[in-house]
Amino acid sequence: MLTKPPMLILDEATSSIDTRTELQIQEAFETMMKGRTTFIVAHRLSTIKNADMILVMDKGHILEQGTH
């Protein structure tokens, strides 16, 4: 993140924290994700609610896709 890569991959980046801290981290991520392609792997809907595109996958297959 210090080198400002063109792509970010966040795999369960907020899975082990409380809701208040998650919100603070998501605000920081919003700034970092501007102008970048970002893949977010998450189980919590709150983590991906602002995504441009959401894919629901199971066993490597896309079951659904759309927006929140």
PDB file of N, CA, C and O in Angstrom, chain B, residues numbered from 101:
ATOM      1  N   MET B 101       0.812  -1.176   0.000  1.00  0.00           N
ATOM      2  CA  MET B 101       0.000   0.000   0.000  1.00  0.00           C
ATOM      3  C   MET B 101       0.865   1.252   0.000  1.00  0.00           C
ATOM      4  O   MET B 101       0.419   2.323  -0.410  1.00  0.00           O
ATOM      5  N   LEU B 102       2.069   1.117   0.449  1.00  0.00           N
ATOM      6  CA  LEU B 102       2.976   2.263   0.442  1.00  0.00           C
ATOM      7  C   LEU B 102       3.445   2.606  -0.963  1.00  0.00           C
ATOM      8  O   LEU B 102       3.781   3.756  -1.246  1.00  0.00           O
ATOM      9  N   THR B 103       3.469   1.605  -1.849  1.00  0.00           N
ATOM     10  CA  THR B 103       3.939   1.834  -3.211  1.00  0.00           C
ATOM     11  C   THR B 103       2.816   2.217  -4.163  1.00  0.00           C
ATOM     12  O   THR B 103       3.075   2.439  -5.345  1.00  0.00           O
ATOM     13  N   LYS B 104       1.584   2.302  -3.691  1.00  0.00           N
ATOM     14  CA  LYS B 104       0.409   2.662  -4.488  1.00  0.00           C
ATOM     15  C   LYS B 104       0.249   1.752  -5.705  1.00  0.00           C
ATOM     16  O   LYS B 104       0.310   2.225  -6.840  1.00  0.00           O
ATOM     17  N   PRO B 105       0.046   0.461  -5.485  1.00  0.00           N
ATOM     18  CA  PRO B 105      -0.106  -0.475  -6.603  1.00  0.00           C
ATOM     19  C   PRO B 105      -1.402  -0.203  -7.373  1.00  0.00           C
ATOM     20  O   PRO B 105      -2.351   0.337  -6.805  1.00  0.00           O
ATOM     21  N   PRO B 106      -1.455  -0.574  -8.670  1.00  0.00           N
ATOM     22  CA  PRO B 106      -2.665  -0.354  -9.460  1.00  0.00           C
ATOM     23  C   PRO B 106      -3.810  -1.293  -9.070  1.00  0.00           C
ATOM     24  O   PRO B 106      -4.963  -1.054  -9.427  1.00  0.00           O
ATOM     25  N   MET B 107      -3.486  -2.357  -8.338  1.00  0.00           N
ATOM     26  CA  MET B 107      -4.494  -3.330  -7.936  1.00  0.00           C
ATOM     27  C   MET B 107      -4.298  -3.704  -6.468  1.00  0.00           C
ATOM     28  O   MET B 107      -3.170  -3.859  -6.001  1.00  0.00           O
ATOM     29  N   LEU B 108      -5.419  -3.846  -5.743  1.00  0.00           N
ATOM     30  CA  LEU B 108      -5.378  -4.296  -4.351  1.00  0.00           C
ATOM     31  C   LEU B 108      -6.178  -5.580  -4.225  1.00  0.00           C
ATOM     32  O   LEU B 108      -7.236  -5.718  -4.839  1.00  0.00           O
ATOM     33  N   ILE B 109      -5.684  -6.517  -3.435  1.00  0.00           N
ATOM     34  CA  ILE B 109      -6.424  -7.733  -3.103  1.00  0.00           C
ATOM     35  C   ILE B 109      -6.517  -7.782  -1.587  1.00  0.00           C
ATOM     36  O   ILE B 109      -5.504  -7.889  -0.895  1.00  0.00           O
ATOM     37  N   LEU B 110      -7.740  -7.702  -1.077  1.00  0.00           N
ATOM     38  CA  LEU B 110      -7.981  -7.697   0.368  1.00  0.00           C
ATOM     39  C   LEU B 110      -8.743  -8.971   0.722  1.00  0.00           C
ATOM     40  O   LEU B 110      -9.929  -9.092   0.418  1.00  0.00           O
ATOM     41  N   ASP B 111      -8.077  -9.901   1.350  1.00  0.00           N
ATOM     42  CA  ASP B 111      -8.674 -11.194   1.690  1.00  0.00           C
ATOM     43  C   ASP B 111      -9.044 -11.208   3.169  1.00  0.00           C
ATOM     44  O   ASP B 111      -8.182 -11.374   4.032  1.00  0.00           O
ATOM     45  N   GLU B 112     -10.333 -11.033   3.453  1.00  0.00           N
ATOM     46  CA  GLU B 112     -10.843 -11.025   4.831  1.00  0.00           C
ATOM     47  C   GLU B 112     -10.066 -10.030   5.696  1.00  0.00           C
ATOM     48  O   GLU B 112      -9.692 -10.333   6.828  1.00  0.00           O
ATOM     49  N   ALA B 113      -9.833  -8.843   5.146  1.00  0.00           N
ATOM     50  CA  ALA B 113      -9.013  -7.830   5.825  1.00  0.00           C
ATOM     51  C   ALA B 113      -9.608  -7.348   7.143  1.00  0.00           C
ATOM     52  O   ALA B 113      -8.878  -6.853   8.002  1.00  0.00           O
ATOM     53  N   THR B 114     -10.922  -7.483   7.316  1.00  0.00           N
ATOM     54  CA  THR B 114     -11.560  -6.990   8.545  1.00  0.00           C
ATOM     55  C   THR B 114     -12.277  -8.097   9.313  1.00  0.00           C
ATOM     56  O   THR B 114     -13.143  -7.809  10.139  1.00  0.00           O
ATOM     57  N   SER B 115     -11.937  -9.339   9.058  1.00  0.00           N
ATOM     58  CA  SER B 115     -12.689 -10.455   9.649  1.00  0.00           C
ATOM     59  C   SER B 115     -12.506 -10.621  11.155  1.00  0.00           C
ATOM     60  O   SER B 115     -13.398 -11.151  11.818  1.00  0.00           O
ATOM     61  N   SER B 116     -11.396 -10.193  11.705  1.00  0.00           N
ATOM     62  CA  SER B 116     -11.113 -10.450  13.120  1.00  0.00           C
ATOM     63  C   SER B 116     -11.206  -9.209  13.997  1.00  0.00           C
ATOM     64  O   SER B 116     -10.581  -9.149  15.056  1.00  0.00           O
ATOM     65  N   ILE B 117     -11.977  -8.223  13.564  1.00  0.00           N
ATOM     66  CA  ILE B 117     -12.066  -6.994  14.345  1.00  0.00           C
ATOM     67  C   ILE B 117     -13.519  -6.649  14.655  1.00  0.00           C
ATOM     68  O   ILE B 117     -14.446  -7.187  14.049  1.00  0.00           O
ATOM     69  N   ASP B 118     -13.693  -5.753  15.598  1.00  0.00           N
ATOM     70  CA  ASP B 118     -15.043  -5.341  15.990  1.00  0.00           C
ATOM     71  C   ASP B 118     -15.625  -4.382  14.953  1.00  0.00           C
ATOM     72  O   ASP B 118     -14.901  -3.860  14.105  1.00  0.00           O
ATOM     73  N   THR B 119     -16.927  -4.156  15.025  1.00  0.00           N
ATOM     74  CA  THR B 119     -17.642  -3.344  14.043  1.00  0.00           C
ATOM     75  C   THR B 119     -17.137  -1.909  13.975  1.00  0.00           C
ATOM     76  O   THR B 119     -16.993  -1.363  12.881  1.00  0.00           O
ATOM     77  N   ARG B 120     -16.869  -1.296  15.105  1.00  0.00           N
ATOM     78  CA  ARG B 120     -16.390   0.094  15.126  1.00  0.00           C
ATOM     79  C   ARG B 120     -15.048   0.217  14.406  1.00  0.00           C
ATOM     80  O   ARG B 120     -14.851   1.127  13.601  1.00  0.00           O
ATOM     81  N   THR B 121     -14.138  -0.693  14.696  1.00  0.00           N
ATOM     82  CA  THR B 121     -12.830  -0.670  14.044  1.00  0.00           C
ATOM     83  C   THR B 121     -12.969  -0.968  12.560  1.00  0.00           C
ATOM     84  O   THR B 121     -12.266  -0.383  11.736  1.00  0.00           O
ATOM     85  N   GLU B 122     -13.878  -1.883  12.217  1.00  0.00           N
ATOM     86  CA  GLU B 122     -14.112  -2.204  10.806  1.00  0.00           C
ATOM     87  C   GLU B 122     -14.527  -0.951  10.031  1.00  0.00           C
ATOM     88  O   GLU B 122     -14.037  -0.717   8.926  1.00  0.00           O
ATOM     89  N   LEU B 123     -15.409  -0.159  10.592  1.00  0.00           N
ATOM     90  CA  LEU B 123     -15.850   1.072   9.924  1.00  0.00           C
ATOM     91  C   LEU B 123     -14.691   2.036   9.693  1.00  0.00           C
ATOM     92  O   LEU B 123     -14.600   2.662   8.637  1.00  0.00           O
ATOM     93  N   GLN B 124     -13.810   2.154  10.675  1.00  0.00           N
ATOM     94  CA  GLN B 124     -12.650   3.037  10.535  1.00  0.00           C
ATOM     95  C   GLN B 124     -11.716   2.540   9.435  1.00  0.00           C
ATOM     96  O   GLN B 124     -11.202   3.326   8.639  1.00  0.00           O
ATOM     97  N   ILE B 125     -11.507   1.239   9.403  1.00  0.00           N
ATOM     98  CA  ILE B 125     -10.633   0.659   8.378  1.00  0.00           C
ATOM     99  C   ILE B 125     -11.262   0.807   6.997  1.00  0.00           C
ATOM    100  O   ILE B 125     -10.563   1.112   6.030  1.00  0.00           O
ATOM    101  N   GLN B 126     -12.565   0.596   6.895  1.00  0.00           N
ATOM    102  CA  GLN B 126     -13.244   0.748   5.606  1.00  0.00           C
ATOM    103  C   GLN B 126     -13.128   2.173   5.077  1.00  0.00           C
ATOM    104  O   GLN B 126     -12.967   2.377   3.874  1.00  0.00           O
ATOM    105  N   GLU B 127     -13.208   3.149   5.958  1.00  0.00           N
ATOM    106  CA  GLU B 127     -13.032   4.544   5.539  1.00  0.00           C
ATOM    107  C   GLU B 127     -11.633   4.765   4.962  1.00  0.00           C
ATOM    108  O   GLU B 127     -11.476   5.457   3.956  1.00  0.00           O
ATOM    109  N   ALA B 128     -10.630   4.185   5.591  1.00  0.00           N
ATOM    110  CA  ALA B 128      -9.255   4.299   5.084  1.00  0.00           C
ATOM    111  C   ALA B 128      -9.118   3.570   3.746  1.00  0.00           C
ATOM    112  O   ALA B 128      -8.443   4.059   2.840  1.00  0.00           O
ATOM    113  N   PHE B 129      -9.754   2.404   3.619  1.00  0.00           N
ATOM    114  CA  PHE B 129      -9.709   1.648   2.364  1.00  0.00           C
ATOM    115  C   PHE B 129     -10.348   2.431   1.223  1.00  0.00           C
ATOM    116  O   PHE B 129      -9.862   2.374   0.094  1.00  0.00           O
ATOM    117  N   GLU B 130     -11.422   3.158   1.495  1.00  0.00           N
ATOM    118  CA  GLU B 130     -12.095   3.944   0.454  1.00  0.00           C
ATOM    119  C   GLU B 130     -11.107   4.884  -0.228  1.00  0.00           C
ATOM    120  O   GLU B 130     -11.103   5.005  -1.453  1.00  0.00           O
ATOM    121  N   THR B 131     -10.283   5.539   0.556  1.00  0.00           N
ATOM    122  CA  THR B 131      -9.282   6.451   0.010  1.00  0.00           C
ATOM    123  C   THR B 131      -8.239   5.684  -0.792  1.00  0.00           C
ATOM    124  O   THR B 131      -7.862   6.110  -1.885  1.00  0.00           O
ATOM    125  N   MET B 132      -7.775   4.575  -0.270  1.00  0.00           N
ATOM    126  CA  MET B 132      -6.740   3.788  -0.939  1.00  0.00           C
ATOM    127  C   MET B 132      -7.242   3.150  -2.226  1.00  0.00           C
ATOM    128  O   MET B 132      -6.456   2.955  -3.153  1.00  0.00           O
ATOM    129  N   MET B 133      -8.532   2.818  -2.311  1.00  0.00           N
ATOM    130  CA  MET B 133      -9.073   2.107  -3.464  1.00  0.00           C
ATOM    131  C   MET B 133      -9.397   3.026  -4.642  1.00  0.00           C
ATOM    132  O   MET B 133      -9.609   2.539  -5.753  1.00  0.00           O
ATOM    133  N   LYS B 134      -9.439   4.320  -4.429  1.00  0.00           N
ATOM    134  CA  LYS B 134      -9.774   5.243  -5.525  1.00  0.00           C
ATOM    135  C   LYS B 134      -8.778   5.102  -6.667  1.00  0.00           C
ATOM    136  O   LYS B 134      -7.567   5.178  -6.459  1.00  0.00           O
ATOM    137  N   GLY B 135      -9.296   4.897  -7.874  1.00  0.00           N
ATOM    138  CA  GLY B 135      -8.450   4.773  -9.052  1.00  0.00           C
ATOM    139  C   GLY B 135      -7.754   3.439  -9.188  1.00  0.00           C
ATOM    140  O   GLY B 135      -6.865   3.293 -10.027  1.00  0.00           O
ATOM    141  N   ARG B 136      -8.134   2.460  -8.384  1.00  0.00           N
ATOM    142  CA  ARG B 136      -7.499   1.140  -8.429  1.00  0.00           C
ATOM    143  C   ARG B 136      -8.554   0.051  -8.581  1.00  0.00           C
ATOM    144  O   ARG B 136      -9.689   0.197  -8.127  1.00  0.00           O
ATOM    145  N   THR B 137      -8.166  -1.022  -9.215  1.00  0.00           N
ATOM    146  CA  THR B 137      -8.993  -2.221  -9.216  1.00  0.00           C
ATOM    147  C   THR B 137      -8.766  -2.907  -7.884  1.00  0.00           C
ATOM    148  O   THR B 137      -7.622  -3.124  -7.484  1.00  0.00           O
ATOM    149  N   THR B 138      -9.843  -3.252  -7.193  1.00  0.00           N
ATOM    150  CA  THR B 138      -9.721  -3.872  -5.879  1.00  0.00           C
ATOM    151  C   THR B 138     -10.599  -5.108  -5.799  1.00  0.00           C
ATOM    152  O   THR B 138     -11.790  -5.056  -6.107  1.00  0.00           O
ATOM    153  N   PHE B 139     -10.010  -6.214  -5.386  1.00  0.00           N
ATOM    154  CA  PHE B 139     -10.744  -7.443  -5.132  1.00  0.00           C
ATOM    155  C   PHE B 139     -10.852  -7.598  -3.621  1.00  0.00           C
ATOM    156  O   PHE B 139      -9.841  -7.606  -2.920  1.00  0.00           O
ATOM    157  N   ILE B 140     -12.065  -7.720  -3.127  1.00  0.00           N
ATOM    158  CA  ILE B 140     -12.285  -7.872  -1.690  1.00  0.00           C
ATOM    159  C   ILE B 140     -12.951  -9.216  -1.445  1.00  0.00           C
ATOM    160  O   ILE B 140     -14.047  -9.473  -1.942  1.00  0.00           O
ATOM    161  N   VAL B 141     -12.289 -10.067  -0.683  1.00  0.00           N
ATOM    162  CA  VAL B 141     -12.864 -11.343  -0.272  1.00  0.00           C
ATOM    163  C   VAL B 141     -13.432 -11.129   1.118  1.00  0.00           C
ATOM    164  O   VAL B 141     -12.708 -10.730   2.030  1.00  0.00           O
ATOM    165  N   ALA B 142     -14.734 -11.393   1.290  1.00  0.00           N
ATOM    166  CA  ALA B 142     -15.363 -11.115   2.579  1.00  0.00           C
ATOM    167  C   ALA B 142     -16.589 -11.987   2.784  1.00  0.00           C
ATOM    168  O   ALA B 142     -17.234 -12.416   1.827  1.00  0.00           O
ATOM    169  N   HIS B 143     -16.897 -12.240   4.039  1.00  0.00           N
ATOM    170  CA  HIS B 143     -18.124 -12.937   4.411  1.00  0.00           C
ATOM    171  C   HIS B 143     -19.175 -11.959   4.919  1.00  0.00           C
ATOM    172  O   HIS B 143     -20.373 -12.231   4.835  1.00  0.00           O
ATOM    173  N   ARG B 144     -18.732 -10.826   5.443  1.00  0.00           N
ATOM    174  CA  ARG B 144     -19.667  -9.817   5.954  1.00  0.00           C
ATOM    175  C   ARG B 144     -20.161  -8.919   4.822  1.00  0.00           C
ATOM    176  O   ARG B 144     -19.360  -8.349   4.081  1.00  0.00           O
ATOM    177  N   LEU B 145     -21.473  -8.794   4.693  1.00  0.00           N
ATOM    178  CA  LEU B 145     -22.046  -7.914   3.679  1.00  0.00           C
ATOM    179  C   LEU B 145     -21.612  -6.470   3.898  1.00  0.00           C
ATOM    180  O   LEU B 145     -21.424  -5.728   2.934  1.00  0.00           O
ATOM    181  N   SER B 146     -21.454  -6.068   5.141  1.00  0.00           N
ATOM    182  CA  SER B 146     -21.058  -4.685   5.431  1.00  0.00           C
ATOM    183  C   SER B 146     -19.691  -4.343   4.835  1.00  0.00           C
ATOM    184  O   SER B 146     -19.407  -3.177   4.563  1.00  0.00           O
ATOM    185  N   THR B 147     -18.862  -5.337   4.634  1.00  0.00           N
ATOM    186  CA  THR B 147     -17.524  -5.109   4.089  1.00  0.00           C
ATOM    187  C   THR B 147     -17.570  -4.775   2.600  1.00  0.00           C
ATOM    188  O   THR B 147     -16.708  -4.049   2.104  1.00  0.00           O
ATOM    189  N   ILE B 148     -18.558  -5.292   1.890  1.00  0.00           N
ATOM    190  CA  ILE B 148     -18.604  -5.133   0.433  1.00  0.00           C
ATOM    191  C   ILE B 148     -19.778  -4.295  -0.059  1.00  0.00           C
ATOM    192  O   ILE B 148     -19.999  -4.189  -1.266  1.00  0.00           O
ATOM    193  N   LYS B 149     -20.526  -3.703   0.851  1.00  0.00           N
ATOM    194  CA  LYS B 149     -21.762  -3.013   0.459  1.00  0.00           C
ATOM    195  C   LYS B 149     -21.551  -1.869  -0.523  1.00  0.00           C
ATOM    196  O   LYS B 149     -22.474  -1.539  -1.268  1.00  0.00           O
ATOM    197  N   ASN B 150     -20.382  -1.254  -0.554  1.00  0.00           N
ATOM    198  CA  ASN B 150     -20.117  -0.140  -1.466  1.00  0.00           C
ATOM    199  C   ASN B 150     -19.400  -0.560  -2.747  1.00  0.00           C
ATOM    200  O   ASN B 150     -18.970   0.293  -3.524  1.00  0.00           O
ATOM    201  N   ALA B 151     -19.271  -1.855  -2.970  1.00  0.00           N
ATOM    202  CA  ALA B 151     -18.569  -2.347  -4.159  1.00  0.00           C
ATOM    203  C   ALA B 151     -19.364  -2.050  -5.430  1.00  0.00           C
ATOM    204  O   ALA B 151     -20.595  -2.050  -5.415  1.00  0.00           O
ATOM    205  N   ASP B 152     -18.651  -1.796  -6.529  1.00  0.00           N
ATOM    206  CA  ASP B 152     -19.303  -1.580  -7.823  1.00  0.00           C
ATOM    207  C   ASP B 152     -19.925  -2.869  -8.342  1.00  0.00           C
ATOM    208  O   ASP B 152     -20.975  -2.843  -8.984  1.00  0.00           O
ATOM    209  N   MET B 153     -19.281  -3.991  -8.066  1.00  0.00           N
ATOM    210  CA  MET B 153     -19.767  -5.294  -8.515  1.00  0.00           C
ATOM    211  C   MET B 153     -19.517  -6.305  -7.406  1.00  0.00           C
ATOM    212  O   MET B 153     -18.430  -6.340  -6.829  1.00  0.00           O
ATOM    213  N   ILE B 154     -20.510  -7.121  -7.108  1.00  0.00           N
ATOM    214  CA  ILE B 154     -20.386  -8.150  -6.077  1.00  0.00           C
ATOM    215  C   ILE B 154     -20.612  -9.506  -6.729  1.00  0.00           C
ATOM    216  O   ILE B 154     -21.597  -9.702  -7.441  1.00  0.00           O
ATOM    217  N   LEU B 155     -19.702 -10.437  -6.487  1.00  0.00           N
ATOM    218  CA  LEU B 155     -19.840 -11.806  -6.971  1.00  0.00           C
ATOM    219  C   LEU B 155     -20.024 -12.719  -5.775  1.00  0.00           C
ATOM    220  O   LEU B 155     -19.247 -12.662  -4.822  1.00  0.00           O
ATOM    221  N   VAL B 156     -21.044 -13.557  -5.817  1.00  0.00           N
ATOM    222  CA  VAL B 156     -21.255 -14.562  -4.780  1.00  0.00           C
ATOM    223  C   VAL B 156     -20.768 -15.878  -5.362  1.00  0.00           C
ATOM    224  O   VAL B 156     -21.263 -16.340  -6.391  1.00  0.00           O
ATOM    225  N   MET B 157     -19.781 -16.482  -4.682  1.00  0.00           N
ATOM    226  CA  MET B 157     -19.172 -17.704  -5.203  1.00  0.00           C
ATOM    227  C   MET B 157     -19.342 -18.859  -4.230  1.00  0.00           C
ATOM    228  O   MET B 157     -19.463 -18.668  -3.020  1.00  0.00           O
ATOM    229  N   ASP B 158     -19.348 -20.059  -4.790  1.00  0.00           N
ATOM    230  CA  ASP B 158     -19.381 -21.278  -3.990  1.00  0.00           C
ATOM    231  C   ASP B 158     -18.612 -22.347  -4.738  1.00  0.00           C
ATOM    232  O   ASP B 158     -18.929 -22.660  -5.885  1.00  0.00           O
ATOM    233  N   LYS B 159     -17.613 -22.900  -4.101  1.00  0.00           N
ATOM    234  CA  LYS B 159     -16.787 -23.957  -4.680  1.00  0.00           C
ATOM    235  C   LYS B 159     -16.231 -23.571  -6.048  1.00  0.00           C
ATOM    236  O   LYS B 159     -16.188 -24.386  -6.969  1.00  0.00           O
ATOM    237  N   GLY B 160     -15.803 -22.307  -6.162  1.00  0.00           N
ATOM    238  CA  GLY B 160     -15.171 -21.841  -7.384  1.00  0.00           C
ATOM    239  C   GLY B 160     -16.116 -21.419  -8.492  1.00  0.00           C
ATOM    240  O   GLY B 160     -15.662 -21.055  -9.577  1.00  0.00           O
ATOM    241  N   HIS B 161     -17.411 -21.458  -8.252  1.00  0.00           N
ATOM    242  CA  HIS B 161     -18.392 -21.079  -9.267  1.00  0.00           C
ATOM    243  C   HIS B 161     -19.133 -19.816  -8.845  1.00  0.00           C
ATOM    244  O   HIS B 161     -19.464 -19.641  -7.672  1.00  0.00           O
ATOM    245  N   ILE B 162     -19.386 -18.946  -9.803  1.00  0.00           N
ATOM    246  CA  ILE B 162     -20.159 -17.736  -9.525  1.00  0.00           C
ATOM    247  C   ILE B 162     -21.637 -18.104  -9.495  1.00  0.00           C
ATOM    248  O   ILE B 162     -22.190 -18.573 -10.489  1.00  0.00           O
ATOM    249  N   LEU B 163     -22.270 -17.886  -8.344  1.00  0.00           N
ATOM    250  CA  LEU B 163     -23.690 -18.179  -8.190  1.00  0.00           C
ATOM    251  C   LEU B 163     -24.551 -16.966  -8.513  1.00  0.00           C
ATOM    252  O   LEU B 163     -25.629 -17.097  -9.094  1.00  0.00           O
ATOM    253  N   GLU B 164     -24.072 -15.787  -8.137  1.00  0.00           N
ATOM    254  CA  GLU B 164     -24.811 -14.543  -8.361  1.00  0.00           C
ATOM    255  C   GLU B 164     -23.822 -13.422  -8.605  1.00  0.00           C
ATOM    256  O   GLU B 164     -22.672 -13.483  -8.172  1.00  0.00           O
ATOM    257  N   GLN B 165     -24.285 -12.397  -9.305  1.00  0.00           N
ATOM    258  CA  GLN B 165     -23.480 -11.188  -9.437  1.00  0.00           C
ATOM    259  C   GLN B 165     -24.403  -9.996  -9.582  1.00  0.00           C
ATOM    260  O   GLN B 165     -25.504 -10.098 -10.123  1.00  0.00           O
ATOM    261  N   GLY B 166     -23.931  -8.870  -9.088  1.00  0.00           N
ATOM    262  CA  GLY B 166     -24.730  -7.653  -9.140  1.00  0.00           C
ATOM    263  C   GLY B 166     -24.173  -6.625  -8.185  1.00  0.00           C
ATOM    264  O   GLY B 166     -22.996  -6.657  -7.825  1.00  0.00           O
ATOM    265  N   THR B 167     -25.039  -5.708  -7.777  1.00  0.00           N
ATOM    266  CA  THR B 167     -24.648  -4.683  -6.818  1.00  0.00           C
ATOM    267  C   THR B 167     -25.472  -4.875  -5.555  1.00  0.00           C
ATOM    268  O   THR B 167     -26.395  -5.689  -5.527  1.00  0.00           O
ATOM    269  N   HIS B 168     -25.146  -4.137  -4.531  1.00  0.00           N
ATOM    270  CA  HIS B 168     -25.853  -4.280  -3.257  1.00  0.00           C
ATOM    271  C   HIS B 168     -27.242  -3.732  -3.351  1.00  0.00           C
ATOM    272  O   HIS B 168     -27.987  -3.766  -2.372  1.00  0.00           O
TER     273      HIS B 168
END
